[in-house]
Amino acid sequence: MRRGMWDREMVALLLLLALMPMLLAWLGFGGVDALVRLMFTLLISGLWHFIFMLTRAQPPSFAGALTGVAVAMLVPQDLSVGQLTLGISFGSVMAELVFGGWGRNVLNPATVTLAFLGFGFPTAPWHDFAVPVSWAAIPALAIGAFFGVMSARLIFGALAVLALAFAAGLPVADVVPMAGIVLALLVTDPVASASTRLGGWLNGTLYAALVVLFASGWEGAAAAQIAVSAALLASLAAPLLDEIAIAIWTARRRRRHG
C-alpha cells in the first residue's frame, strides 16, 4: 500500500465499515449466542496477531478483526471450543501470519479456516441466515465498492452470472442469498482476489460459476458449504486469472505497437 492515508490499516478499517450492515443484522437476529461467538473468534484471531506482532516487532493490525467477523458468521454449528480454536489458529497462522501478515498472504485466512473446519468436521451442520442478513450484503458490497476496497468488477461479474443462472431456471435460488454473504465476507478480499481489471471480472465470474455448478450437482450440501468451497477455489485461481489478464494485455500491446 502507498504511504499516507491509504495504508493497509485504512483499507482494513474501511472493509470493517463496509461489513457493518451485515454484521449488525446478524447480531440482531443471532442475539447473545452470536455475540459470544464473535467475541471468541476475535479473541483467538487477535491473540495470534498479538503473538506475531511481538515476535516481529510490528504494529498492531485490524486485519485480525476481518477474519474474526467472517469466521463468526459462517463457521459450522456445534463445534467445541477446542475445534473452533484449532480451526481459527490454523487459518490465521498458516494462511496469513506465516507469510508476513495481511497484504502478503495468498488466501483469505477466514476462507482457509472455514474450509478446514468444514472438511475436517463434516458432520457439523452449517449455519443458515435470516433473510434480512442476506439483504444486508447489498449495502455491504455497495459501501466496499464505493470506497474502492472491494472490486466492483468482481462483484458485478459474480452477480451477472448468478442472475443469468437464476433466469435460466437453474437450482440456485436457495444458494444465492448465502453466495452474496460469502461474496462480501470472503471473495472480495482485496488481498486474496484478482487485482487486474480483467482478472476481477474473471474472478467474480468463476466464483459464481462454481456456486452454480455445486448447487446443481452437489447433493446434500448446505448453501454455506457450497459458497465457501466456491470461494476457496476462486481464491486459489486468482493469481492465474491475473496472469491470463496480463498475458492478454501484453499480446494486444504487441499487436498494436509491434
C-alpha positions, 0 to 999 in steps of 0.5 A: 500500500502507498504511504499516507492515508491509504495504508493497509490499516485504512483499507482494513478499517474501511472493509470493517465499515463496509461489513457493518450492515451485515454484521449488525443484522446478524447480531440482531437476529443471532442475539447473545449466542452470536455475540459470544461467538464473535467475541471468541473468534476475535479473541483467538484471531487477535491473540495470534496477531498479538503473538506475531506482532511481538515476535516481529516487532510490528504494529498492531493490525485490524486485519485480525478483526476481518477474519474474526467477523467472517469466521463468526458468521459462517463457521459450522454449528456445534463445534467445541471450543477446542475445534473452533480454536484449532480451526481459527489458529490454523487459518490465521497462522498458516494462511496469513501470519506465516507469510508476513501478515495481511497484504502478503498472504495468498488466501483469505485466512477466514476462507482457509479456516472455514474450509478446514473446519468444514472438511475436517468436521463434516458432520457439523451442520452449517449455519443458515441466515435470516433473510434480512442478513442476506439483504444486508450484503447489498449495502455491504458490497455497495459501501466496499465498492464505493470506497474502492476496497472491494472490486466492483468488477468482481462483484458485478461479474459474480452477480451477472452470472448468478442472475443469468443462472437464476433466469435460466431456471437453474437450482440456485435460488436457495444458494444465492442469498448465502453466495452474496454473504460469502461474496462480501465476507470472503471473495472480495478480499482485496488481498486474496482476489484478482487485482487486474481489471480483467482478472476481477471480472474473471474472478467474480465470474468463476466464483459464481460459476462454481456456486452454480455448478455445486448447487446443481450437482452437489447433493446434500450440501448446505448453501454455506458449504457450497459458497465457501468451497466456491470461494476457496477455489476462486481464491486459489485461481486468482493469481492465474486469472491475473496472469491470463489478464496480463498475458492478454494485455501484453499480446494486444500491446504487441499487436498494436505497437509491434 
